[in-house]
């Protein structure tokens, strides 16, 4: 996969990008209609509320790290 900087070089003023360049750019992003698999993410973060008798007492951040993540 190309980096953002490599993709930008295809579309500089005066350049004539080819169809393959456009496809590389398009394939580098997820479309809003595509589902993103959890296995594709480095980590998943969400806010977890603390409720007591339906009253919000506070919140915490829950971080889920995939099993295939390497530890250093």
ABEGO torsion letter per residue (X at the ends): XBBAAAAAAAABBGBBBBAAAAAAAAAABBBAABBBBAAABABBBBBBBBBBGGBBAEBBBBBBBBAABBBX
